[in-house]
Amino acid sequence: MSKGDNNMEFTAEVNRLLQILTHSIYSNKEVFLRELISNASDACDKLRYISISQSDVAIDDLKIKITVDSNKKTISISDNGIGMTRDEMIENLGTIARSGTKTFIENMSKDDDTTSQIGQFGIGFYSAFIVSKDVTVLSKKFDSDEVHLWRSDGTGTYSVQKITDKNISGTEITIKLAKDAHEFADKQSVQDIVKKYSDNINFPIYLAENSAIDDEQINTAGAIWAKPKAEITAEQYQEHYSLLSRNFDQPLSTIHYKAEGRFEYDVLLYVPTARPFDLFDQQRKAKLKLYVKKVLISDDTDIIPPYLRFISGVIDSADIPLTVSREILQENQVVLSIKKAIKNRIISTLNKLAKDDNEKFNTFWEAFGPVIKEGIYEDYEKKDDLLKLIRFRSSRAKDEYRSLEQYIDDMKPNQKSIYFITAEDYQSALANPLLEGYVARGVEIIILTDPIDSFWTATGIKFKDKDLKHVSHGTEELTNVPVTQKPKKKNSKAKITDSDLKKLAAEMIRILGDHVSDVKINSSLIDSPVCISIGESGYDKTMQKILQERQGMSLSKPVLEINPNHDVVIKLNDMFKSKETKNINTTAHILLDYALIMDGEKPTNIEDFGKNMQVLIGKFN
């Protein structure tokens, strides 16, 4: 008997997700069981925590039960955990609010490779629709007498009913299996899947067949983090990692130890191999579970800093009060001590990996380098250690990563600083005329192409007492380093006097004043007549664009630098001395637009650029 039957539509995001799941050819269908068992475990964890923090809440032995029916072709997963109210069913089972999940759906909509995408995402309850033609959820909140039934076939709508003829504790999910998923009604198949993915769930999992009363526990239900490392196999670590991260890649590194001293706690952390799709989601946190004596008290802490948010794992301490609130948790002295120690251990592990296994570390850097760079300006205390991790491509090494230590070892005699350039891509950086003076002297330039590079390099960074300088700011220092590479073409024998250069620069400022902040002489230019640079205290163009987008800041005018030895500039000076006003204006604007194009930007005015080019070409007729 039921009443209050209501039909409702899924939110647009859930509808799209269900379409993706049910229409994709997903070879690893068994993931649904891992996801539903993990959800059941979370429900048990939440109720156990409530029973400890609220003395009037009594609980039975918490457990998870799986029932398969080979005749009806169904599988049920039940738990006696916290349960759900009607409103919570609608919120948890009919709505996706998290922005990262929306991003996942958007990515999936654009990507034909749905298999690998789903495999990198914890799809939770909705994974049930991979194998079902009908899903029902029966649930009762631990502090309520009302039982509700949620039902959907995954085609766009669901219903919620109040049930009066059943009494349960917790939640039971029953799946009517689709034809191509009947294997999951087989007891042995289910047992193998649980052993593979969920053996380390911290609650007993029981398995029954065809509604039999007798069932058997099929997992070890042990806290793997509390066991000695010597007793744990690589397969068990892999299983636990998959359970926590909801990913299918292999951990690149495992950090497992017991801290002893003023505070004692067990730590088991994993560094992943593959980048999660939502790594750059601002709401993403490390998938870290905080336990007190094997009781989960939080899976939403900031123990691991944001720039290490790719880490997943477990911390179990006996020194934190079980009833500590989430707010107080952030200020707890034990947690603060653990937070510092964990951060130090992760960074030292990464530095050791970089030293011992270059190839493995490069794999890590490909996936997580951009977020590590966030820490350089967010975490002043660890800045020097993080700089040791930095890897980059350079003017010397296109196809291999270099470190700052390698850069310093290869610096030229009399070279004072570490030089870098930020750009959208490697080839654009190499084409920038600003690099000519450095390349001609064999000076290596670090090429940085991540948007985050414009932030951390703007903080006055030093490494081993060497300043990191944008190539715009290092031209004066270059005079101390001899030229070793001949220019592509010989410079004109004609020279411009210093006095004439100053007058020419002033005239170009007058002509281009609306478009440039200054015109400077750059004697280190080799083959190009001009280039664009940034002022001593100015942001690079990437940073300016980001600040313009986020804060409405106006873009600053660039600096135009001219090569005093180039034929074009010498010709321009001759025009100036001959008072060829029209030709000077045309040539000056063409030179500015040329410099902007070589810097990866558009001309100041496309129409004027076209007209000026026609005038210039017309002179050859």
PyMOL commands that set and color helices and strands:
alter all, ss='L'
color gray80, all
select helices_A, chain A and resi 12-23+31-53+86-94+99-110+114-119+124-130+179-185+187-197+224-226+229-231+234-245+306-308+326-329+333-356+358-378+380-389+404-409+426-431+433-440+453-459+471-473+477-480+498-512+541-551+567-577+581-598+606-618
alter helices_A, ss='H'
color red, helices_A
select strands_A, chain A and resi 2-9+64-69+74-79+132-140+147-152+157-163+170-177+205-209+216-217+253-259+265-271+287-292+295-298+312-317+391-394+402-403+418-422+445-448+462-463+466-470+518-521+530-533+559-562
alter strands_A, ss='S'
color yellow, strands_A
deselect
rebuild
show_as cartoon
